[in-house]
């Protein structure tokens, strides 16, 4: 039984699993999207999102911490130079997992995992955010509107 076991071991020993996730995270950062199984995509999401959060602060310490996970200089440079500025104001949820069907050979459930702010097709089709308004009327706003028009009328 696997009661209270939060991590998906993916059928691998810990060293193999760490290497797998580090390589997949490197590929995700460099290529912005990768195709893999749903289980690996969900495990990768939990692995790479804290690293992206860490990259928001560009310091030597955070670079070294991220490098200790990724072990790839090009991926660390890409993460801090191009990915971090784009996601600077986003509070979380840097990746998206989209299920794509089943693999032909063994029927494994496949998924596409991508960085959210780097999908140009989704960004282009997304509607522009409308001005946020409240549903209740504000007495202060109603009183301020006639007062604003009065000096302009003179």
C-alpha positions as CSV (number, residue, x, y, z in Angstrom):
1,X,0.0,0.0,0.0
2,X,1.1,3.5,-0.6
3,X,-0.7,5.5,2.0
4,X,0.7,9.0,2.7
5,X,3.2,8.8,-0.2
6,X,2.9,12.2,-1.9
7,X,5.6,11.7,-4.6
8,X,5.1,9.7,-7.8
9,X,8.1,7.5,-8.0
10,X,7.5,6.9,-11.8
11,X,8.8,3.3,-11.5
12,X,12.4,4.5,-10.9
13,X,15.0,4.7,-8.2
14,X,15.6,8.2,-6.7
15,X,18.8,8.9,-8.7
16,X,17.2,7.9,-12.0
17,X,14.1,9.9,-11.2
18,X,16.1,13.1,-10.3
19,X,18.1,12.8,-13.5
20,X,14.9,12.3,-15.5
21,X,13.2,15.3,-14.0
22,X,16.4,17.5,-14.4
23,X,16.7,16.5,-18.1
24,X,13.0,17.1,-18.7
25,X,13.1,20.5,-16.9
26,X,16.1,21.5,-19.0
27,X,14.3,20.5,-22.2
28,X,11.1,22.4,-21.1
29,X,13.1,25.6,-20.4
30,X,15.1,25.4,-23.6
31,X,12.2,24.4,-26.0
32,X,9.3,26.0,-24.0
33,X,7.1,22.8,-24.5
34,X,7.7,19.1,-24.5
35,X,5.5,16.0,-25.2
36,X,5.6,13.3,-22.5
37,X,3.3,11.1,-20.5
38,X,0.7,12.6,-18.1
39,X,2.4,11.2,-15.0
40,X,5.8,12.6,-16.0
41,X,4.3,15.9,-16.9
42,X,2.6,16.3,-13.6
43,X,5.8,15.3,-11.8
44,X,7.7,17.8,-13.9
45,X,5.3,20.5,-13.1
46,X,5.9,20.1,-9.4
47,X,9.7,20.0,-10.0
48,X,10.1,23.0,-12.3
49,X,7.6,25.6,-10.9
50,X,9.7,26.2,-7.7
51,X,12.7,26.7,-9.9
52,X,10.9,29.3,-12.0
53,X,9.8,31.0,-8.8
54,X,13.4,31.0,-7.6
55,X,14.5,32.6,-10.9
56,X,12.4,35.7,-10.3
57,X,15.2,37.0,-8.0
58,X,18.4,37.1,-10.1
59,X,21.1,36.6,-7.5
60,X,24.2,34.4,-7.4
61,X,22.6,32.3,-4.7
62,X,19.4,31.6,-6.6
63,X,21.4,30.8,-9.7
64,X,23.5,28.3,-7.8
65,X,20.4,26.7,-6.3
66,X,18.7,26.4,-9.7
67,X,22.0,25.0,-11.2
68,X,22.2,22.4,-8.5
69,X,18.8,21.0,-9.7
70,X,19.2,21.5,-13.5
71,X,23.0,20.9,-13.9
72,X,23.0,22.7,-17.3
73,X,24.4,26.2,-17.8
74,X,22.5,26.9,-20.9
75,X,19.2,26.1,-19.3
76,X,20.0,28.3,-16.2
77,X,21.0,31.2,-18.5
78,X,17.8,30.8,-20.5
79,X,15.7,30.6,-17.4
80,X,17.1,33.8,-15.8
81,X,17.4,35.8,-19.1
82,X,14.3,35.1,-21.0
83,X,11.8,33.1,-18.9
84,X,12.1,35.1,-15.6
85,X,11.4,38.6,-17.0
86,X,8.2,37.3,-18.8
87,X,6.8,35.7,-15.7
88,X,7.9,38.4,-13.2
89,X,4.4,39.6,-12.4
90,X,2.7,36.1,-12.5
91,X,2.1,34.8,-8.9
92,X,2.4,31.1,-9.9
93,X,1.1,28.6,-12.4
94,X,3.9,28.9,-14.9
95,X,3.2,25.6,-16.7
96,X,0.2,24.1,-18.4
97,X,-0.5,20.4,-19.0
98,X,-2.7,19.6,-22.0
99,X,-3.7,15.9,-22.5
100,X,-3.1,14.9,-26.1
101,X,-4.5,11.3,-26.3
102,X,-2.9,7.9,-26.1
103,X,0.5,6.7,-27.4
104,X,0.3,4.3,-30.3
105,X,2.7,1.6,-29.0
106,X,1.5,1.0,-25.4
107,X,-1.6,3.2,-25.0
108,X,0.1,5.4,-22.4
109,X,-1.8,8.7,-21.7
110,X,0.2,11.5,-23.3
111,X,0.4,15.2,-22.6
112,X,2.0,18.4,-23.7
113,X,3.5,20.5,-21.0
114,X,4.4,24.0,-21.9
115,X,5.4,27.3,-20.3
116,X,2.2,29.5,-20.1
117,X,3.6,32.8,-21.2
118,X,5.4,31.4,-24.3
119,X,2.4,30.0,-26.2
120,X,2.0,32.6,-28.9
121,X,-1.2,31.0,-30.3
122,X,-3.0,31.1,-26.9
123,X,-1.8,34.6,-26.2
124,X,-3.0,35.9,-29.6
125,X,-6.5,34.3,-29.2
126,X,-7.0,35.3,-25.6
127,X,-9.4,38.2,-25.3
128,X,-8.1,41.4,-23.9
129,X,-8.9,41.9,-20.2
130,X,-11.8,44.3,-19.8
131,X,-11.7,47.0,-17.1
132,X,-12.8,45.4,-13.9
133,X,-15.9,47.0,-12.4
134,X,-18.0,46.2,-9.4
135,X,-21.6,45.3,-9.5
136,X,-22.7,47.5,-6.7
137,X,-22.9,51.3,-7.1
138,X,-20.6,53.4,-5.0
139,X,-22.1,56.5,-3.4
140,X,-18.7,58.2,-3.5
141,X,-18.4,57.6,-7.2
142,X,-21.9,58.9,-7.9
143,X,-21.3,62.1,-5.8
144,X,-17.9,62.7,-7.4
145,X,-19.2,62.5,-11.0
146,X,-21.5,65.6,-10.8
147,X,-18.8,67.5,-8.9
148,X,-16.3,66.7,-11.6
149,X,-18.6,68.0,-14.4
150,X,-19.5,71.3,-12.6
151,X,-16.1,73.0,-12.9
152,X,-15.8,71.9,-16.5
153,X,-19.1,73.5,-17.4
154,X,-17.9,77.0,-16.2
